[in-house]
Amino acid sequence: MSFNFDEIDRRILKVLQRDGRISNIDLAKEVGLSPSPCLRRVRLLEEAGIIDRYVAVLDPTKVGAGLTVFARVWFKTQDAQVTLQFAEAVRRLPEVMECYLTTGECDAILRIVTADLHSYWRFQADHLTRIASVLNVKTDVPMETLKRSFELPLAL
């Protein structure tokens, strides 16, 4: 479904990315609409799949997932079956927050969260390196998070 954005739609999306729990009345005030047309626009954005879902963003350190690592993964071969097998396996691992197939040096990059370094080591040994299509894994451990955002850049 094609969707033509206008300035008000972009404002709605920017506000909802910042605060998905904002009331329709407050959202309408912030974007310069009355509540009824604002709600109608939000529903259209939802129906078009532009608003995929609403979620609560948790503080990982307060729920026992304080370590984030980035794992670079190399496959044994690069055929479609190997890629499909890898994709199916990582989708079942809740520790894998994001997974990207890549061009360049490695075949995939994963963002993984665990409680601590020992937990990650166990996860890598027990799950990640046991995926049949995985040849090698190199892990990068960030020292500090400088920016963490969930808001897509929407130009007005």
C-alpha positions in Angstrom: 0.0 0.0 0.0 1.4 3.4 -1.0 1.0 6.2 1.4 1.6 9.9 0.7 2.9 11.7 3.7 2.3 15.3 4.4 3.8 17.6 7.1 1.1 16.7 9.6 1.6 12.9 9.2 5.3 13.4 9.8 4.7 15.5 12.9 2.3 12.8 14.2 5.0 10.1 13.6 7.7 12.2 15.2 5.6 12.7 18.4 4.5 9.0 18.5 8.1 7.9 18.2 9.0 10.0 21.2 6.0 9.0 23.2 3.8 6.2 22.0 1.5 6.6 25.0 0.5 10.2 24.4 -3.2 10.7 24.5 -4.9 11.6 21.3 -6.0 15.0 22.7 -2.4 15.9 23.5 -1.1 14.5 20.2 -3.7 16.6 18.4 -2.7 19.8 20.2 1.0 19.1 19.5 0.5 18.6 15.8 -2.1 21.4 15.3 -5.3 19.3 14.7 -8.5 18.7 16.4 -8.8 15.3 18.1 -11.1 13.6 15.6 -9.0 14.2 12.4 -5.8 13.4 14.4 -7.2 10.0 15.5 -8.3 9.3 11.9 -4.8 10.0 10.6 -3.2 7.8 13.3 -5.6 5.0 12.3 -4.7 5.4 8.6 -1.0 5.3 9.5 -1.6 2.1 11.5 -3.7 0.5 8.7 -1.0 1.3 6.1 1.5 -0.5 8.3 3.6 2.6 8.7 3.0 2.4 12.5 4.0 -1.2 12.9 3.3 -1.6 16.7 3.6 0.1 20.0 6.2 -1.1 22.5 7.6 -0.3 25.9 11.4 0.4 25.8 13.0 -1.1 28.8 16.2 -0.2 30.6 18.4 -3.2 30.0 20.4 -2.8 33.2 17.3 -2.9 35.3 16.0 -6.2 33.8 19.2 -8.2 33.9 20.3 -7.6 30.3 23.1 -5.1 30.9 25.6 -6.3 28.4 25.3 -5.5 24.7 27.8 -7.1 22.3 28.1 -7.1 18.5 29.0 -10.4 16.9 30.3 -10.7 13.4 29.5 -14.0 11.9 31.0 -15.9 8.9 29.1 -18.7 7.2 30.6 -22.0 6.0 29.2 -21.3 2.6 27.1 -18.5 1.2 24.3 -20.4 -0.6 20.6 -19.7 0.0 20.1 -22.8 2.2 22.8 -21.8 4.6 21.5 -18.3 4.9 17.9 -19.6 5.5 19.2 -22.0 8.1 21.0 -19.3 9.9 18.1 -16.9 9.8 15.7 -19.5 11.2 18.1 -20.3 14.0 18.8 -16.7 15.1 15.1 -15.9 15.1 14.6 -18.4 17.8 17.3 -16.8 20.1 15.8 -14.1 22.3 19.2 -12.7 23.1 19.7 -11.7 19.5 18.0 -8.3 19.3 19.0 -7.5 15.7 20.6 -9.4 12.9 21.7 -8.1 9.6 23.1 -10.0 6.6 26.0 -7.9 5.3 28.3 -7.4 2.4 32.0 -7.0 3.1 34.2 -8.9 5.5 31.6 -10.9 7.4 28.3 -12.5 6.4 26.1 -11.2 9.3 26.2 -8.8 12.2 24.2 -9.4 15.4 23.4 -7.2 18.3 23.1 -9.5 21.3 22.1 -8.7 24.9 22.9 -10.8 28.0 23.4 -10.3 31.7 27.2 -10.1 31.6 30.3 -11.3 29.8 30.1 -14.8 31.3 26.5 -15.1 30.1 27.5 -14.1 26.6 30.3 -16.6 26.6 27.8 -19.3 27.5 25.3 -18.1 24.8 28.1 -18.1 22.2 29.3 -21.6 23.1 25.9 -23.2 23.7 23.9 -21.5 20.9 25.6 -19.2 18.4 28.6 -21.4 17.4 26.3 -24.5 17.3 24.3 -23.2 14.4 25.3 -25.6 11.6 25.9 -22.8 9.1 28.3 -20.8 11.3 32.0 -21.1 10.6 33.4 -18.3 12.8 32.3 -15.6 15.2 34.2 -12.5 16.3 32.7 -10.4 19.1 33.1 -6.7 19.7 32.2 -5.4 23.2 31.4 -1.7 23.3 32.9 0.2 26.2 30.2 2.9 26.4 26.9 3.7 24.8 27.1 7.2 23.4 23.7 7.2 21.6 20.7 4.8 21.7 17.6 5.9 19.7 14.5 4.3 18.4 13.3 7.3 16.4 13.6 7.2 12.7 14.7 10.5 11.1 11.7 12.0 9.5 12.3 15.2 7.6 9.5 17.8 7.7 
